[in-house]
Amino acid sequence: MGRYVIRRLLQMVPVFIGTTLLIFVMVYGLGDPVAAMFGDRTPDPATAAQIRHDLHLNDPLWQQYLIYMQHIFKGDFGKASNGQPVTELLGTAFPVTLRLTIMAFVIEAVVGIALGLFAGLRRGRFFDTGVLAMTLLVVSIPTFVTGFVLQYLLGVKWGVVHPSVGEGAPFKDLFIPGLVLAGVSLAYVARLTRTSVAENSRADYLRTAVAKGLPRRRVITNHMLRNSLIPVVTFLGTDIGNLMAGALVTERIFNIHGVGYQIYQGIVHNNPPTVVGFVTVLVIIFLGANLLVDLLYAVLDPRIRYA
């Protein structure tokens, strides 16, 4: 196991470098960061030249990337256009998005797996057909449409919840935004679980377990569900990063000042340090989630061993 973890960590290094380099080139190679600092005003040529020199903007992009990564490893992500350090923005935005992601992930995993399990066990029946139809409908509707509809119905018209999330984004205000964020992923988890359960329900090892006289609940939970969850865990692990990165639309709808909001502000105001800094942290989270998924395979299936 130790060798496998080390090997996977080494494999992450070129992926991290390639991803961050691509993002850095795309962000810093397009637009003028100095002009973005001054907005509609025209900067003084001498001042602009000094800023370019201080920020190494006159150097080649590959050299700028190396300098930027040196600062990253020192904990310096640069400064936003308003002069605020990006680390402060990270410290305020990521806890908010993390709470939203946790809420969405719990809804996605619990509801999705439960729907898929019961649909797979009742393959071809009314409940199975209903789950397939519902998930197809959820996948077909864009997230911003679902968000605005739920916000209007539950928040404005019926007054069940507040239309926007309160200051600090407490968990009690994140259920509806979390449901909106998890909607499409929940549908995929339900369909994936349903297909996997339906396939494993006819497997020989289940017939053997039933023939031994094991209780039905134990057969389903200890044998069928564990094997059926392997592809689901793969999807859930990779979806953690997708939920955090895809929270932009949901955060805009419910006025949540998280990662998506800060990236949006960085793009609108042409603020490269904010965009690159936030995306770099998201890449690290995505790679860590993938490593965790690989390690969970051995827990779900004892036949899997890592050399």
N, C-alpha and C positions, 0 to 999 in steps of 0.2 A: 504493500500500500504506500509506504514512504517513497519508494522509487517512482511509483506512478504519479504521486502528487508533484514530486520534483520535476518529472518529465512534462507534466501538464503545465506547470508554472513556466518552464522554459519555452514551451510552445506558445504561451500567452505573450511573451516578449515581442516577437515580430508582429503579432496581431495588434498589440497595443501601439507599437511604433508606426505601423502602416496606417492604422485608423486615425491616430492623432495627427500624423503628417498630412494625410489627405484632407482632414478637416482644417488644419492650419493653412494649407495652401489655398483651399477654397475660400476661406474667410479673409485671410490677409492678402491674397492675390487679387481680390475683387474689392473695389472701393478704395477710399482714402481715409484712414483712421484719423489723420490730423484734421481734415476738413470736417469730419463728423464731430470732433470735439468743439468746434466753433459754430456748428449749426449753419444758420443763414448768414452769419457774419464772415467776412473775408479776413483771414488771419494775416498778420504782418509777416512778410517774407522771412525776416530774420528770426522771428519767433517760431514760425513753422519749421525753418531749417534746424533750429536748436532742438525742437521737439523730436523731429525725425532722427537727429543724431542721438538724443538721449534714449529713444526707443529702438534704436538700431534699424530703423525702417529703410535706411539707405543700403543696408547689407543685402546679399542674396537671400532668397526665401529659405533655402536649406540652412543657412547660417543663423537666420532669425529663429528658425525652429529649434536649433540646438541651444541657443541662448534661452529661448522660452522654456525648454524642458529643464535646463539647469535651474531656472527659477522655480519651476514646478516642484522639483524634488526638494527644494529648500522651503516649500510652503508658500511661495509668493506667486499668486496667480495674476498679478498685475492690478490695474485700477480701471474702474468703469469710467464712462465719459464724464460723470459728475464728480470724479475724484475719489469716490468711495472704493476701498479695496474690494476686490472680487471675493476674497475669503470671507468678508463680512456678509456679502450677498449669499454666498454658499451656506454660511452658518444660519441664516434666517430662512432661506428658501427650502433647503433640503429636508429639514425636520417637518415642514408643512407637507411637502410632496410625499415624504416617507409615510406619514400618517394616512394620507389619501391612498397611497399604494397598498398599505397594509389592509385598509378597509376594502379596497377593490379586490385584492388577492384573496382575502377570506371569503368574500361573497362568491368570487369566481370559482374557488376550489370547492367550497362546501356545497353550494347550490348546484354547480355544474356536475360534480362527481355524483351527487345524490340523484339528480335527474337522469344522468346517463346510466347509473346502476339500475334504477327501477325500470327505465326504458329497455335496457338490454335484457333484463330478466323477463320482461313481458313483450318480447319481440313480436311484432305483427299485430299487437292488440291496440285498443283505443288509446291507452296512455302513451305507448310508443309512437303512434302516429301523431298525437298531439305534441309531444316533445320535438319531433322532427319538424313539424310545421312551425312551431313557435320559434325554434332556433333559426330556422331558415328566414323567418320574418325579421328577427333581431339582426342577423347578419346583413340583411338587405337594406336596413335603414341606417343612414349615416349617423355618427355619434352626435354631431351638432344638432341634428333634428331631434333625436331622443332627448338630449339635454334640455333644449328649449321647451319641448312639449311637457316634460316632467316638471320643469321649473315653473311653467305657467299653470299647469293643472294643480300640482301639489302645493306650490308656494304662493301663487297670485290668486287663483280662482277659489281653491278650497281652503287655503290657509293651513294646511297640515304641517308644513315645514316653512322655514324662512327662505325667501327666494335666493338669498346670497349667504355665503358662509361668514360667520362672525370673525372678529379679530383673533388671530392666532390659530384659526382652523381647528377647534376642538373636535374630538371624535364624534360627539353627539350631533354635530352639524354636517358630518361627512358621509352619512349613509346614502343619501340621494346622489351626490357627486360620485361616490364610490360605485354605486350601482350603474350609473351612466358610463363611467370609465371601464367597468368590468363587463359591460353588456355583450360586446362582440366576442371577447375572450371566453366568457361564460358559455356562450352558444357553442363555440368550438370545443371546449372541454366536455360539455354534455354529449355532443355528437361523437367525439373521440372515445369517451368512456363507454358510451352505448355500443359502438362498433366493437371495441376490445372485449367487453363483457359478453356480447353475443357470440363472438368467436370462441372465447375460452369456455363458455358454458357447455360446449359440445366436446371438450377435450377429454382424452382418455384418463388423465390423472384425476379429473373430477368424478368420473364414473367409478374409479377405484375408491376414492374417498367416500362416496355414497354407499358403495358396496360394503365397505368396512363398518358402516353403521354410524358414521360421524353425524352430529346434528347439522341441519341445513344451515344454520347461522354460522357455524364454524367453517363449513365447506365454503361458504360465500366469502367470509371475511379473511380467513387464514390462507385459503388456497386460490380461489378464483380472483378475488379483488386485488391481491398483491401482484399477481402476474399481469392483470389488466391495467394496473396503474403505471407500468413502466413507460409506455408512450405518453401517458398523461403527464407524468412527472417531467418528462423531457419538454413538453410544451409549457408547463407551468414555470419551469426554471428559466427558459428563455423569455418568457412573457414578463418576468419581473422588470427587466430593463425596458421592455416595450411599454409597460404601464407607466413607468416614471417618465420616459421620453414622450409618450403619447398623451400625457396629462395636459398638454398645452391647450387643447380645445376645451376640455372640461374646466380647467382653471379659469379660462377666459369667460365662460358662461356663468360660473358661480362666483366670480370675483375672488379667486383664491390666489394669493401672492406666493406661489411656489416656484418650482424649477421651470415649468412651462411658461409662466408669466415672465420670469427674468430672461429666459432665452428669447421670448417674443420681443421684449423691450430692447434686448441687445441687437436683434436683427433690425428692428424698426429704426433705432438710433445709430445703426452702423457702428456697433461697439464690439470689435473683435475680441478683446480680453474676456468679456463676459461670456460670449458665445463659446469660444474655445475652452475656457475654464470649466463651464458647466458640462459641456459635451465630454470633456476628458474624464470628469468624475463619473459620468454615466457609462462610459466605456469600461472603466474599472469595475463598476457595479455589475455590468453585463457579463464580463469575463469571470468575476467571482461567482455569479449565479450559475454559469455553465459548469464551473468546476464542482460546485456543490451538487448539481444534478448528477454528474458522473459518479460522485461518491455515494449518492443515494441508491444507485442501481444495485450495489452489493447488499444494501439493507433490504430492498424489496425482493431480490432474487438471490438466494444463497448460492446458486450455481455460478454466479459471476464472481470471478476473482481477478484481482489486479496484481500483475507482476512488477 
